[in-house]
């Protein structure tokens, strides 16, 4: 089963994405900012990340920048 991490600060959108993807058979985890996404990625492996751009604490651009820098 593919695991997807959703980084979205809008709770309702995050829940909608999670609901739709879960119904399609994916394992889904959701976080509300980029820093929480990095923490989740440190703790577990995900096959895909769906990220908002405008988020508090750490935005989507910085999240991707840090992921690329980490290799």
HUZI-V824199 format. One record per run of one state. SS is the DSSP state (@ for helix, = for strand, . for the rest). FROM is the first residue (numbers start at 1). TO is the last residue. If there is no record, write none. Layout:
BEGIN
<<SS;FROM;TO> <SS;FROM;TO>>
END
This chain:
BEGIN
<<.;1;2> <=;3;7> <.;8;10> <@;11;23> <.;24;26> <=;27;31> <.;32;33> <@;34;43> <.;44;47> <=;48;51> <.;52;59> <@;60;70> <.;71;71>>
END
